[in-house]
Amino acid sequence: MPERPVPQPIRPELILICRVSPSFNAIKQVESSLEQILQASVDSFDFCRASLVLVREGKLPVWWHASKELREPPSNGKALSDRCVQLSTFFSATESKQRPKLLDPLAPVISTTLPVLLKAGDPVGMMEIGIFDIDYQSAQYMLAKAVSLGRHMADIIQESLFQRQKDHHLRKLAVWLEMVNTISSTLDIRQVLHVVAQLTADLFSAKSCIYLLDETDQTLIPAVAVGSYDPLLKKKFKALKGSKPFPGITRAIKKQQPVVVTPQNGARLLTREIINDFAYAWVVLAPIVSKGKTIGIMQVDRPPESKGFDSEETEIIAAIARATAIAMENARLIEMLGQKEQLLHQLVNQLITAQEDERKRLAADLHDGIIQSLIAIWYRMQLISPDAALEPQKWYTEITDLTNVLNEQIQEIRRILYDLRPIILDNYGLIPAVESYVYNLQEKNNLPVELVIKGENHRLASKIEVTLFRILQEALTNVIKHAGATGVKVKLAIREEEVTLSVEDNGSGITSLPGGTPPSHNRLGLASIQERALLLGGACSIDSWPGKGTLVSVRIPVSS
């Protein structure tokens, strides 16, 4: 047997390009710090090699490089990867100056950009971040960490200039502009959280972390931690997943205001385990609030030997948390819009498929059933003529048989028409149509259905009646095909201002409700119910309990 090829190890590469103004000359001041961060990217963030290049128009680019194969970072310009050599050659070409993104010729798996704000009067610079030699899904996950590293490097470059400026408020303003530009330029929530945490840590010379709150039980979900968190602390930080919020976080959630922890009140606002594991002394806990609900906590902390946080710093941290909430909500809305768009494509595809299946079934019913019977009737009718050697009694028997066959085909045609559009719905209204459909469904499927109807049978707008009838069909079809239920309860209530319809079964329930990707066929049916209700300005709720059943409730307003 031929030997299987040995899979090559994945060796992801990170390249960062920072374009700044030609007046930037603080290379010596930042070189050591940038080399350390670059080396950390390969030591702690799963990159096999990483390179940073500083590009200034009219001057030679400056390189820093780190690799897992080298214990010490190489000197400037040495040990560059083949891709970096290619990039260096490209820098020497004239057309590189006109290209908006320098990483494009290398075709990164995934890339992004960050703004770099230098001293007043200089144009806004830009940092490009690209990841190579890895699959797209993994690159997406690693990009958030790469952006955090890039943001930290950009802050070091900026700080080398702002330290020489007298106006400290200009530095704060620049950080705000950085944050607004950065979090508004990405729709990836993980990337937003990494950038915000890194900027906050750099601004306050502190550690920063962000907890999200589980929607079901309000337990902690450690999202990101940056600053001087060593691997042991990060391991402890991740271990907090699923734990109950400690008292300081609980107070911030309840009051939706920042909570400041000091060495004096730490014993009351922190647990003994938290104090022992993290040695917190000065901490600000700022709630991340969206639509009146706390969805996370931003934590900024300094060691015991440093000074605490004054009121201005606390307010800035709170403002950063508010900006984070807005960015997360925007990202969530865009994500929901993308899911809606994908679901719409699937529903349209399902609609087209259903139409074709219905036409195919209708053609088969007509050809194999009605048409064949009519042909048989035609042939038998040919035998009944004045010249036929048949006794009158036999004629009568033959005509009676043909009458029965015709009656059967009439009933079959009525069934087909009822499936396409129930005549009873157009002629008599919603309540008789629902009663007829439920009765026929019980007879056909031997499924007990309890029907409860409230309100008078006054006629509604045609589109409302058809929509509610189709929703009932879809809901009961899902019960029969997927729920394995032994009983169903249908409630229909017609009021002056709205109509409500609910279908409740005692079946197996649904493991995940519509909105996940990709939805299965039965969840597409539930999604189509939701879309039908929304098209008429109504609302649909779907509650399910695994092993206990599902409740589909629809409310549609009645237009005056």
PyMOL commands that set and color helices and strands:
alter all, ss='L'
color gray80, all
select helices_A, chain A and resi 27-44+82-91+94-97+104-106+136-162+168-184+189-204+231-238+247-255+266-269+272-278+311-383+392-420+423-428+430-445+462-483+521-535
alter helices_A, ss='H'
color red, helices_A
select strands_A, chain A and resi 13-20+49-56+62-67+110-116+125-132+207-213+220-226+259-261+282-290+293-302+449-454+488-494+498-505+539-545+549-557
alter strands_A, ss='S'
color yellow, strands_A
deselect
rebuild
show_as cartoon
